[in-house]
């Protein structure tokens, strides 16, 4: 994935710490499916002293079927609620079949999509939390002929940590976390998993215009 590296500090803070700059650089190394168009977006400036963010759309046959964002927060002083100095905040929304909206297991399945993706990509983390929301839309009156629609929205946050075998080696690697988030988007949109042995090409900024 190739994106411009832009970070957003809160007002009044100095130069970005090296640990944060290195972590942001690892986000650029994430390898995403070609259906995922990923680019940088403005990061919130008041949640933490340092933040960097990416947005993504999943496109199939020129139709956007899922969208989301992931934000990396950093507070060098630490944050008790995070159980660390870094926090990932992610959002995913995808269209789903209308009949799935009444499935009582849908919310649990949606959360499992995230945790299984994190585990599959080797993204070590602690203190995960989040919500899964089901949204159904029906039309009436002059719009009654329009078909209903349904979406699933997943909001989550977790604290990325170094795996035990790399606890003292190199920067915090955020690539697996970005890859897991992008997989969540694809799974929620109903895309089949990439078969074993098939290479995943980097998703490049500006690919839609090429």
Residue frames as a rotation matrix with the C-alpha (Angstrom) as fourth column:
UNK 1
0.587 0.810 0.000 0.00
0.810 -0.587 0.000 0.00
0.000 0.000 -1.000 0.00
UNK 2
-0.612 -0.762 0.211 1.36
0.763 -0.639 -0.098 3.43
0.210 0.101 0.972 -0.85
UNK 3
0.638 0.766 0.077 -0.10
0.707 -0.623 0.334 6.44
0.304 -0.159 -0.939 0.93
UNK 4
0.044 -0.579 0.814 1.24
-0.078 -0.814 -0.575 9.83
0.996 -0.038 -0.081 1.82
UNK 5
-0.153 -0.166 -0.974 2.61
0.896 0.392 -0.208 9.89
0.417 -0.905 0.089 5.34
UNK 6
-0.372 0.137 0.918 0.85
-0.216 -0.975 0.058 12.70
0.903 -0.176 0.392 7.18
UNK 7
-0.356 0.246 -0.901 0.30
0.863 0.456 -0.217 12.77
0.358 -0.855 -0.375 10.92
UNK 8
0.131 0.540 0.832 -1.82
0.059 -0.841 0.537 15.15
0.990 -0.021 -0.142 12.92
UNK 9
-0.733 -0.417 -0.537 -0.64
0.552 0.097 -0.828 16.38
0.397 -0.904 0.159 16.32
UNK 10
0.441 0.804 -0.399 -2.89
0.893 -0.350 0.284 17.95
0.089 -0.481 -0.872 18.91
UNK 11
0.629 -0.196 0.752 -2.41
0.043 -0.958 -0.285 21.71
0.776 0.211 -0.594 19.31
UNK 12
0.692 -0.371 0.620 0.61
-0.708 -0.518 0.480 22.64
0.143 -0.771 -0.621 21.37
UNK 13
0.745 -0.474 0.469 2.65
0.152 0.806 0.573 19.45
-0.649 -0.355 0.673 20.98
UNK 14
0.077 -0.838 -0.540 6.12
-0.688 -0.437 0.580 19.31
-0.722 0.327 -0.610 19.46
UNK 15
-0.311 -0.299 -0.902 7.75
-0.913 0.358 0.196 17.01
0.264 0.885 -0.384 16.95
UNK 16
0.723 0.645 -0.246 6.31
-0.585 0.762 0.280 13.52
0.368 -0.059 0.928 16.64
UNK 17
0.271 -0.629 0.729 8.11
-0.670 0.421 0.612 10.92
-0.692 -0.654 -0.307 18.76
UNK 18
-0.546 -0.577 -0.607 10.28
-0.838 0.390 0.383 8.49
0.016 0.717 -0.697 16.82
UNK 19
-0.849 0.245 0.467 8.23
0.070 0.930 -0.361 5.55
-0.523 -0.274 -0.807 18.11
UNK 20
0.189 0.974 -0.123 5.08
0.037 -0.132 -0.991 7.04
-0.981 0.183 -0.061 16.59
UNK 21
0.192 -0.176 -0.966 6.75
-0.906 -0.411 -0.105 7.92
-0.378 0.895 -0.238 13.28
UNK 22
-0.823 -0.554 -0.127 8.08
-0.564 0.768 0.303 4.38
-0.070 0.321 -0.945 12.98
UNK 23
-0.554 0.696 0.456 4.68
0.261 0.666 -0.699 2.87
-0.790 -0.269 -0.551 13.79
UNK 24
0.407 0.706 -0.580 2.99
-0.346 -0.468 -0.813 5.03
-0.845 0.532 0.054 11.15
UNK 25
-0.235 -0.578 -0.782 5.60
-0.957 -0.005 0.291 3.97
-0.171 0.816 -0.552 8.61
UNK 26
-0.924 -0.108 0.366 4.71
-0.096 0.994 0.051 0.32
-0.370 0.012 -0.929 9.19
UNK 27
0.051 0.997 0.050 1.09
0.008 0.050 -0.999 1.09
-0.999 0.051 -0.005 8.28
UNK 28
0.264 -0.007 -0.964 2.34
-0.873 -0.428 -0.236 1.87
-0.411 0.904 -0.119 4.78
UNK 29
-0.741 -0.642 -0.197 3.70
-0.669 0.676 0.308 -1.66
-0.065 0.360 -0.931 4.45
UNK 30
-0.195 0.742 0.641 0.25
-0.263 0.590 -0.763 -3.27
-0.945 -0.318 0.080 4.73
UNK 31
-0.977 -0.080 -0.200 -0.66
-0.215 0.314 0.925 -5.47
-0.011 0.946 -0.324 1.77
UNK 32
-0.311 0.949 0.052 -4.32
-0.407 -0.084 -0.910 -5.24
-0.859 -0.304 0.412 0.82
UNK 33
-0.153 0.377 0.914 -6.59
0.717 0.679 -0.159 -6.98
-0.680 0.630 -0.374 -1.65
UNK 34
-0.903 -0.252 0.349 -7.00
0.430 -0.572 0.698 -5.21
0.024 0.780 0.625 -5.02
UNK 35
-0.021 0.970 0.243 -10.68
0.754 -0.145 0.641 -4.59
0.657 0.196 -0.728 -4.23
UNK 36
0.506 0.154 -0.849 -9.62
0.805 -0.437 0.401 -2.31
-0.309 -0.886 -0.345 -1.37
UNK 37
0.150 -0.404 0.902 -8.90
0.491 -0.762 -0.423 1.33
0.858 0.506 0.084 -2.24
UNK 38
0.512 -0.074 -0.856 -7.06
0.850 -0.103 0.517 2.88
-0.127 -0.992 0.010 0.70
UNK 39
-0.017 -0.534 0.845 -5.86
0.439 -0.763 -0.474 6.42
0.898 0.363 0.248 1.25
UNK 40
-0.776 -0.348 -0.527 -4.96
0.622 -0.278 -0.732 8.78
0.108 -0.895 0.432 4.02
UNK 41
0.289 0.863 0.415 -7.61
0.544 -0.504 0.670 10.88
0.788 0.032 -0.615 5.74
UNK 42
-0.196 -0.334 0.922 -7.41
-0.512 -0.767 -0.386 13.68
0.837 -0.547 -0.021 8.33
UNK 43
-0.365 -0.006 -0.931 -6.96
0.628 0.737 -0.251 12.26
0.687 -0.676 -0.265 11.81
UNK 44
0.770 0.638 0.025 -8.75
0.378 -0.487 0.787 13.57
0.514 -0.597 -0.616 14.92
UNK 45
-0.099 -0.883 0.458 -6.62
0.116 -0.467 -0.876 16.07
0.988 -0.034 0.149 16.81
UNK 46
-0.095 0.128 0.987 -8.10
-0.829 -0.559 -0.008 16.10
0.551 -0.819 0.159 20.32
UNK 47
0.868 0.437 -0.236 -8.34
-0.260 0.804 0.534 12.42
0.423 -0.402 0.812 21.29
UNK 48
0.659 -0.740 -0.134 -4.60
0.662 0.486 0.571 11.91
-0.358 -0.465 0.810 21.71
UNK 49
0.263 -0.619 -0.740 -1.43
-0.157 -0.784 0.601 13.98
-0.952 -0.042 -0.303 21.28
UNK 50
-0.643 -0.527 -0.556 -0.61
-0.651 -0.007 0.759 12.14
-0.404 0.850 -0.338 18.04
UNK 51
0.192 0.763 0.617 -2.86
-0.021 0.632 -0.775 10.47
-0.981 0.136 0.137 15.47
UNK 52
-0.751 -0.306 -0.585 -2.75
-0.597 -0.065 0.800 9.13
-0.282 0.950 -0.134 11.91
UNK 53
-0.001 0.893 0.451 -5.67
-0.242 0.437 -0.866 7.73
-0.970 -0.110 0.215 9.91
UNK 54
-0.977 -0.175 -0.122 -6.55
-0.169 0.287 0.943 5.77
-0.130 0.942 -0.310 6.79
UNK 55
0.050 0.998 0.043 -9.86
-0.650 0.065 -0.757 5.33
-0.758 0.010 0.652 5.02
UNK 56
-0.932 -0.344 0.110 -10.84
-0.159 0.665 0.729 2.56
-0.325 0.663 -0.675 2.62
UNK 57
0.190 0.953 -0.235 -13.60
-0.876 0.057 -0.478 1.54
-0.443 0.296 0.846 0.24
UNK 58
-0.602 -0.249 0.758 -14.18
0.064 0.932 0.357 -1.99
-0.796 0.264 -0.545 -1.05
UNK 59
-0.020 0.535 -0.845 -15.26
-0.850 -0.455 -0.267 -1.90
-0.527 0.712 0.464 -4.68
UNK 60
-0.563 -0.040 0.826 -16.68
0.264 0.938 0.226 -4.78
-0.783 0.345 -0.517 -6.72
UNK 61
-0.279 0.419 0.864 -17.75
0.960 0.103 0.260 -4.23
0.020 0.902 -0.431 -10.35
UNK 62
-0.692 -0.143 0.707 -17.45
0.282 -0.956 0.082 -0.45
0.664 0.256 0.702 -9.88
UNK 63
0.439 0.856 0.273 -19.81
-0.066 -0.272 0.960 -0.55
0.896 -0.440 -0.063 -6.89
UNK 64
-0.595 -0.597 0.539 -18.74
-0.564 -0.169 -0.809 0.35
0.573 -0.785 -0.236 -3.37
UNK 65
0.235 0.682 -0.693 -19.86
0.054 0.703 0.710 -2.48
0.970 -0.205 0.128 -1.10
UNK 66
0.590 -0.073 -0.804 -18.06
0.804 0.145 0.577 -1.52
0.075 -0.987 0.145 2.10
UNK 67
0.295 -0.516 0.804 -16.32
-0.018 -0.844 -0.535 1.47
0.955 0.143 -0.258 3.63
UNK 68
0.781 -0.030 -0.624 -14.30
0.611 0.242 0.754 2.10
0.128 -0.970 0.207 6.74
UNK 69
0.462 -0.690 0.558 -11.47
-0.421 -0.724 -0.546 3.88
0.781 0.017 -0.625 8.50
UNK 70
0.588 -0.372 -0.718 -8.71
0.757 0.564 0.329 3.05
0.283 -0.737 0.613 10.96
UNK 71
0.656 -0.323 0.682 -7.03
-0.366 -0.927 -0.088 5.57
0.661 -0.192 -0.726 13.26
UNK 72
0.118 -0.696 -0.708 -3.79
0.786 0.501 -0.362 5.12
0.607 -0.513 0.607 15.14
UNK 73
0.825 0.158 0.543 -3.63
-0.199 -0.817 0.541 7.12
0.529 -0.554 -0.643 18.37
UNK 74
0.049 -0.856 -0.515 -0.49
0.702 0.396 -0.592 7.67
0.710 -0.333 0.620 20.43
UNK 75
0.829 0.095 0.551 -0.01
-0.320 -0.728 0.606 9.16
0.459 -0.679 -0.573 23.88
UNK 76
-0.043 -0.952 -0.302 3.62
-0.094 0.305 -0.948 8.92
0.995 -0.012 -0.103 25.00
UNK 77
-0.512 -0.117 0.851 2.52
-0.806 -0.277 -0.523 9.42
0.297 -0.954 0.048 28.61
UNK 78
-0.951 0.210 -0.227 0.36
0.245 0.960 -0.134 6.29
0.190 -0.183 -0.965 28.46
UNK 79
-0.339 0.917 0.208 -3.36
-0.824 -0.396 0.404 5.87
0.453 -0.035 0.891 28.91
UNK 80
-0.723 0.046 0.689 -4.85
-0.498 0.656 -0.566 3.61
-0.478 -0.753 -0.452 31.58
UNK 81
0.331 0.940 0.080 -7.95
-0.550 0.261 -0.793 2.93
-0.767 0.219 0.603 29.45
UNK 82
0.566 -0.190 -0.802 -5.72
-0.767 0.235 -0.597 1.73
0.302 0.953 -0.013 26.59
UNK 83
0.830 -0.412 0.377 -3.39
0.049 0.726 0.686 -0.35
-0.556 -0.551 0.623 28.74
UNK 84
0.052 -0.853 0.519 -0.52
0.942 0.215 0.258 1.17
-0.331 0.476 0.815 26.76
UNK 85
-0.370 -0.291 -0.882 0.59
0.088 -0.956 0.278 4.15
-0.925 0.025 0.380 24.68
UNK 86
-0.929 0.095 -0.358 -1.00
-0.369 -0.142 0.919 3.19
0.036 0.985 0.167 21.33
UNK 87
-0.283 0.887 0.366 -4.63
0.040 0.392 -0.919 2.59
-0.958 -0.245 -0.146 20.37
UNK 88
-0.987 0.121 0.105 -6.27
0.113 0.062 0.992 1.53
0.114 0.991 -0.074 17.10
UNK 89
-0.320 0.937 -0.144 -9.79
-0.161 -0.204 -0.966 2.80
-0.934 -0.285 0.216 16.48
UNK 90
-0.994 -0.092 0.066 -11.60
0.034 0.314 0.949 1.20
-0.108 0.945 -0.309 13.53
UNK 91
-0.098 0.985 -0.140 -14.93
-0.478 -0.171 -0.861 1.50
-0.873 -0.018 0.488 11.76
UNK 92
-0.990 -0.128 0.065 -16.44
-0.010 0.507 0.862 -0.72
-0.143 0.852 -0.503 9.07
UNK 93
-0.083 0.994 -0.066 -19.79
-0.463 -0.097 -0.881 -0.56
-0.882 -0.042 0.468 7.28
UNK 94
-0.969 -0.228 -0.092 -21.02
-0.195 0.480 0.855 -2.96
-0.151 0.847 -0.510 4.61
UNK 95
-0.087 0.946 -0.313 -24.18
-0.983 -0.031 0.179 -3.79
0.160 0.324 0.933 2.74
UNK 96
-0.913 -0.124 0.390 -25.72
-0.217 0.954 -0.206 -7.13
-0.346 -0.273 -0.898 3.73
UNK 97
-0.680 0.722 -0.125 -28.72
0.266 0.402 0.876 -9.18
0.683 0.563 -0.466 2.60
UNK 98
-0.323 0.622 0.713 -31.92
-0.700 -0.664 0.262 -7.77
0.636 -0.415 0.650 4.09
UNK 99
0.620 0.633 -0.463 -32.99
-0.196 0.696 0.690 -11.14
0.760 -0.337 0.556 5.47
UNK 100
-0.139 -0.763 -0.631 -29.83
0.602 0.441 -0.666 -11.29
0.787 -0.472 0.398 7.61
UNK 101
-0.445 -0.085 0.891 -30.92
-0.364 -0.893 -0.267 -8.30
0.818 -0.443 0.367 9.66
UNK 102
0.489 0.734 0.472 -33.14
-0.766 0.102 0.635 -10.46
0.418 -0.672 0.612 11.90
UNK 103
0.350 -0.441 -0.826 -30.47
0.263 0.893 -0.365 -13.09
0.899 -0.089 0.428 12.56
UNK 104
0.985 0.092 0.146 -29.87
-0.106 -0.344 0.933 -12.97
0.136 -0.934 -0.329 16.35
UNK 105
0.546 -0.837 0.023 -26.28
0.642 0.436 0.631 -14.12
-0.538 -0.330 0.775 15.84
UNK 106
0.666 -0.278 0.692 -25.35
0.573 -0.402 -0.714 -11.40
0.477 0.872 -0.108 13.35
UNK 107
0.800 -0.372 0.471 -23.79
-0.507 -0.839 0.197 -9.04
0.322 -0.397 -0.860 15.92
UNK 108
0.591 -0.594 0.546 -21.67
-0.280 0.483 0.830 -11.78
-0.756 -0.643 0.119 17.46
UNK 109
0.542 -0.373 0.753 -20.60
0.775 0.569 -0.277 -12.98
-0.325 0.733 0.597 14.01
UNK 110
0.807 -0.206 0.554 -19.64
0.186 -0.801 -0.569 -9.42
0.561 0.562 -0.608 13.05
UNK 111
0.694 -0.576 0.432 -17.41
-0.705 -0.419 0.573 -9.10
-0.149 -0.702 -0.697 16.10
UNK 112
0.525 -0.477 0.704 -15.87
0.158 0.868 0.471 -12.49
-0.836 -0.136 0.531 15.37
UNK 113
0.818 -0.237 0.525 -14.95
0.531 -0.041 -0.846 -11.30
0.222 0.971 0.093 11.88
UNK 114
0.687 -0.570 0.451 -12.70
-0.525 -0.818 -0.234 -8.71
0.502 -0.075 -0.861 13.51
UNK 115
0.458 -0.537 0.708 -11.08
-0.730 0.227 0.645 -10.89
-0.507 -0.812 -0.288 16.17
UNK 116
0.641 -0.219 0.736 -10.47
0.388 0.920 -0.064 -13.74
-0.663 0.327 0.674 13.73
UNK 117
0.835 -0.354 0.421 -8.91
0.293 -0.362 -0.885 -11.34
0.465 0.862 -0.199 11.22
UNK 118
0.580 -0.646 0.496 -6.58
-0.791 -0.593 0.152 -9.93
0.196 -0.481 -0.855 13.88
UNK 119
0.424 -0.403 0.811 -5.55
-0.385 0.730 0.565 -13.42
-0.820 -0.552 0.155 14.93
UNK 120
0.794 -0.064 0.604 -5.12
0.495 0.646 -0.582 -14.64
-0.353 0.761 0.545 11.34
UNK 121
0.733 -0.518 0.441 -2.76
0.106 -0.554 -0.826 -11.77
0.672 0.652 -0.351 10.51
UNK 122
0.063 -0.760 -0.646 -0.73
0.900 0.324 -0.293 -12.18
0.432 -0.563 0.705 13.68
UNK 123
-0.142 -0.031 0.989 -1.79
-0.099 -0.994 -0.046 -8.80
0.985 -0.104 0.138 15.05
UNK 124
-0.442 -0.083 -0.893 -1.06
0.813 0.384 -0.438 -8.90
0.380 -0.919 -0.102 18.78
UNK 125
-0.345 0.427 0.836 -3.39
-0.223 -0.902 0.369 -6.73
0.912 -0.059 0.407 20.86
UNK 126
-0.754 0.223 -0.618 -4.97
0.655 0.323 -0.683 -6.18
0.047 -0.920 -0.390 24.27
UNK 127
-0.592 0.530 -0.607 -8.06
0.224 -0.616 -0.755 -4.41
-0.774 -0.583 0.246 25.68
UNK 128
-0.921 0.322 0.218 -10.33
0.197 -0.098 0.976 -4.85
0.336 0.942 0.026 22.66
UNK 129
-0.447 0.854 -0.265 -13.83
0.354 -0.103 -0.930 -3.34
-0.822 -0.509 -0.256 22.81
UNK 130
-0.978 0.093 -0.184 -16.52
-0.206 -0.481 0.852 -2.30
-0.010 0.872 0.490 20.39
UNK 131
-0.170 0.979 0.112 -20.08
-0.305 0.055 -0.951 -2.44
-0.937 -0.196 0.290 19.11
UNK 132
-0.954 0.042 0.296 -21.89
0.289 0.383 0.877 -4.04
-0.076 0.923 -0.378 16.19
UNK 133
-0.393 0.827 -0.402 -24.98
-0.333 -0.535 -0.776 -2.29
-0.858 -0.171 0.485 14.82
UNK 134
-0.629 0.316 0.710 -27.59
0.735 0.537 0.413 -3.57
-0.251 0.782 -0.571 12.38
UNK 135
-0.551 0.418 -0.722 -29.39
-0.330 -0.904 -0.271 -1.00
-0.766 0.089 0.636 10.22
UNK 136
-0.492 0.483 0.724 -32.46
0.809 0.561 0.176 -1.75
-0.321 0.673 -0.667 8.08
UNK 137
-0.750 0.234 -0.618 -34.06
-0.329 -0.943 0.043 0.72
-0.573 0.236 0.785 5.67
UNK 138
-0.396 0.707 0.586 -37.57
0.855 0.516 -0.045 0.43
-0.335 0.483 -0.809 4.21
UNK 139
-0.999 0.020 -0.039 -39.31
-0.036 -0.889 0.457 2.86
-0.025 0.458 0.889 1.88
UNK 140
-0.315 0.947 -0.059 -42.91
0.753 0.212 -0.623 4.08
-0.577 -0.241 -0.780 1.96
UNK 141
0.326 0.578 -0.748 -45.31
0.006 -0.793 -0.610 6.36
-0.945 0.194 -0.262 0.10
UNK 142
0.834 0.008 -0.551 -43.89
-0.519 -0.324 -0.791 7.65
-0.185 0.946 -0.266 -3.13
UNK 143
-0.153 -0.961 -0.232 -40.75
-0.971 0.190 -0.147 5.59
0.185 0.203 -0.962 -2.55
UNK 144
0.340 0.372 0.864 -42.55
-0.687 0.726 -0.042 2.34
-0.642 -0.579 0.502 -1.77
UNK 145
0.972 0.043 -0.230 -41.32
-0.206 0.626 -0.752 0.72
0.112 0.779 0.617 -4.98
UNK 146
0.145 -0.989 -0.009 -37.72
-0.762 -0.106 -0.638 0.97
0.631 0.099 -0.770 -3.83
UNK 147
0.415 -0.060 -0.908 -36.24
0.287 0.956 0.068 -2.19
0.864 -0.289 0.413 -2.35
UNK 148
0.977 -0.092 0.195 -35.25
-0.213 -0.276 0.937 -2.26
-0.033 -0.957 -0.289 1.29
UNK 149
0.260 -0.950 -0.173 -31.61
-0.141 0.140 -0.980 -2.35
0.955 0.279 -0.097 2.28
UNK 150
0.994 -0.012 -0.105 -29.55
0.105 0.227 0.968 -3.41
0.013 -0.974 0.227 5.26
UNK 151
0.259 -0.953 0.157 -26.08
-0.339 -0.242 -0.909 -2.61
0.904 0.182 -0.386 6.58
UNK 152
0.734 -0.206 -0.647 -23.84
0.660 0.440 0.609 -3.82
0.159 -0.874 0.459 9.36
UNK 153
0.503 -0.575 0.645 -21.64
-0.359 -0.818 -0.450 -1.33
0.786 -0.005 -0.618 11.19
UNK 154
0.614 -0.423 -0.667 -18.71
0.737 0.609 0.292 -2.41
0.283 -0.671 0.685 13.33
UNK 155
0.541 -0.474 0.695 -16.95
-0.466 -0.857 -0.221 0.04
0.700 -0.205 -0.684 15.64
UNK 156
0.835 -0.313 -0.452 -13.97
0.513 0.741 0.434 -1.27
0.199 -0.594 0.779 17.54
UNK 157
0.515 -0.775 0.365 -10.81
-0.701 -0.627 -0.341 -0.28
0.493 -0.080 -0.866 19.32
UNK 158
0.910 -0.337 -0.243 -7.84
0.411 0.817 0.404 -2.23
0.062 -0.468 0.882 20.60
UNK 159
0.662 -0.746 -0.069 -4.31
-0.622 -0.598 0.505 -1.59
-0.418 -0.291 -0.860 21.82
UNK 160
0.804 -0.425 -0.416 -1.64
-0.094 0.600 -0.795 -2.99
0.587 0.678 0.442 19.48
UNK 161
0.621 -0.659 0.424 1.33
-0.567 -0.005 0.824 -4.60
-0.541 -0.752 -0.376 21.23
UNK 162
-0.154 -0.764 -0.627 4.48
-0.948 0.294 -0.124 -6.32
0.279 0.575 -0.769 20.14
UNK 163
0.757 0.343 -0.556 4.25
-0.229 0.936 0.267 -10.11
0.613 -0.075 0.787 20.07
UNK 164
0.900 -0.382 0.212 6.27
-0.150 0.184 0.971 -11.80
-0.410 -0.906 0.109 22.83
UNK 165
0.451 -0.772 0.448 8.98
0.814 0.562 0.149 -12.96
-0.367 0.297 0.881 20.42
UNK 166
-0.093 -0.462 0.882 9.52
0.759 -0.606 -0.237 -9.37
0.644 0.648 0.407 19.21
UNK 167
0.699 0.496 -0.515 9.01
0.714 -0.461 0.527 -7.49
0.024 -0.736 -0.676 22.48
UNK 168
0.430 -0.625 -0.652 12.39
0.174 -0.652 0.738 -5.77
-0.886 -0.431 -0.172 22.29
UNK 169
-0.520 -0.647 0.558 12.95
0.628 0.153 0.763 -5.71
-0.579 0.747 0.327 18.55
UNK 170
-0.825 0.042 0.563 12.23
0.495 -0.424 0.758 -2.82
0.271 0.904 0.329 16.20
UNK 171
-0.813 0.556 0.175 9.19
-0.575 -0.814 -0.084 -0.54
0.096 -0.169 0.981 15.94
UNK 172
-0.353 0.817 0.455 5.64
-0.097 0.452 -0.887 -1.51
-0.930 -0.357 -0.081 16.72
UNK 173
-0.996 -0.065 0.069 4.38
0.052 0.228 0.972 -3.18
-0.079 0.972 -0.223 13.51
UNK 174
-0.353 0.919 -0.177 0.95
-0.412 -0.322 -0.852 -1.87
-0.840 -0.228 0.492 12.51
UNK 175
-0.661 0.074 -0.747 0.83
-0.735 0.137 0.664 -3.59
0.152 0.988 -0.036 9.10
UNK 176
-0.887 0.359 -0.291 -0.94
0.349 0.933 0.085 -6.72
0.302 -0.027 -0.953 10.46
UNK 177
-0.510 0.722 -0.467 -3.54
0.427 -0.259 -0.867 -4.52
-0.747 -0.641 -0.176 12.14
UNK 178
-0.345 0.347 -0.872 -4.27
-0.719 -0.695 0.008 -2.58
-0.603 0.630 0.489 8.94
UNK 179
-0.802 0.007 -0.597 -4.46
-0.457 0.636 0.622 -5.84
0.384 0.772 -0.506 6.99
UNK 180
-0.814 0.537 -0.220 -6.88
0.571 0.674 -0.469 -7.32
-0.104 -0.507 -0.855 9.54
UNK 181
-0.344 0.690 -0.637 -9.08
-0.047 -0.690 -0.722 -4.22
-0.938 -0.218 0.270 9.35
UNK 182
-0.451 0.158 -0.879 -9.16
-0.875 -0.274 0.399 -4.43
-0.177 0.949 0.262 5.54
UNK 183
-0.918 0.144 -0.370 -10.04
0.029 0.954 0.299 -8.12
0.396 0.263 -0.880 5.77
UNK 184
-0.623 0.734 -0.270 -12.91
0.422 0.024 -0.906 -7.20
-0.659 -0.678 -0.325 8.09
UNK 185
-0.284 0.499 -0.819 -14.23
-0.642 -0.733 -0.225 -4.85
-0.712 0.462 0.529 5.39
UNK 186
-0.618 -0.015 -0.786 -14.02
-0.723 0.403 0.561 -7.58
0.308 0.915 -0.260 2.74
UNK 187
-0.930 0.283 -0.234 -15.61
0.342 0.899 -0.273 -10.24
0.133 -0.334 -0.933 4.94
UNK 188
-0.481 0.784 -0.393 -18.47
0.143 -0.372 -0.917 -7.94
-0.865 -0.498 0.066 5.93
UNK 189
-0.212 0.362 -0.908 -19.05
-0.854 -0.521 -0.008 -7.21
-0.476 0.773 0.419 2.24
UNK 190
0.670 0.552 0.496 -19.31
-0.333 0.821 -0.464 -10.94
-0.664 0.145 0.734 1.49
UNK 191
0.378 -0.608 -0.698 -16.09
-0.857 0.055 -0.512 -11.33
0.349 0.792 -0.500 -0.49
UNK 192
0.946 -0.103 -0.308 -14.65
0.166 0.969 0.186 -14.85
0.279 -0.227 0.933 -0.38
UNK 193
0.629 -0.776 -0.041 -11.29
-0.187 -0.202 0.961 -15.24
-0.755 -0.597 -0.272 1.37
UNK 194
0.356 -0.626 -0.694 -8.13
-0.924 -0.123 -0.362 -15.15
0.141 0.770 -0.622 -0.70
UNK 195
0.958 0.016 -0.286 -7.06
-0.011 1.000 0.022 -18.79
0.286 -0.018 0.958 -1.34
UNK 196
0.583 -0.804 0.116 -3.85
-0.063 0.097 0.993 -19.99
-0.810 -0.586 0.006 0.25
UNK 197
-0.136 -0.775 0.617 -0.88
0.711 0.357 0.606 -19.45
-0.690 0.521 0.503 -2.03
UNK 198
0.371 0.303 0.878 -2.44
0.845 -0.502 -0.183 -16.50
0.385 0.810 -0.443 -3.90
UNK 199
-0.663 -0.708 -0.242 -0.39
0.748 -0.615 -0.249 -13.33
0.027 -0.346 0.938 -3.58
UNK 200
0.556 0.777 -0.294 -2.12
0.790 -0.604 -0.104 -10.18
-0.259 -0.175 -0.950 -2.37
UNK 201
-0.158 -0.625 0.765 -0.96
0.802 -0.533 -0.270 -7.11
0.576 0.571 0.585 -4.26
UNK 202
-0.738 -0.122 -0.664 -0.42
0.542 -0.693 -0.476 -3.78
-0.402 -0.711 0.577 -2.52
UNK 203
0.388 0.878 0.280 -3.42
0.920 -0.355 -0.165 -1.47
-0.045 0.321 -0.946 -2.74
UNK 204
-0.633 -0.769 0.091 -2.22
0.774 -0.625 0.103 1.81
-0.022 0.135 0.991 -4.17
UNK 205
-0.107 0.516 -0.850 -3.47
0.302 -0.797 -0.522 5.32
-0.947 -0.312 -0.071 -3.64
UNK 206
-0.208 0.098 -0.973 -5.10
-0.710 -0.700 0.081 6.65
-0.673 0.708 0.215 -6.77
UNK 207
-0.843 -0.197 0.501 -5.79
0.116 0.842 0.527 3.26
-0.526 0.502 -0.687 -8.33
UNK 208
0.118 0.973 0.197 -9.32
0.549 0.102 -0.830 4.31
-0.828 0.206 -0.522 -9.29
UNK 209
0.616 0.130 -0.777 -8.01
-0.382 -0.813 -0.439 6.90
-0.689 0.568 -0.451 -11.65
UNK 210
-0.458 -0.880 -0.129 -5.54
-0.591 0.192 0.784 4.59
-0.664 0.435 -0.608 -13.33
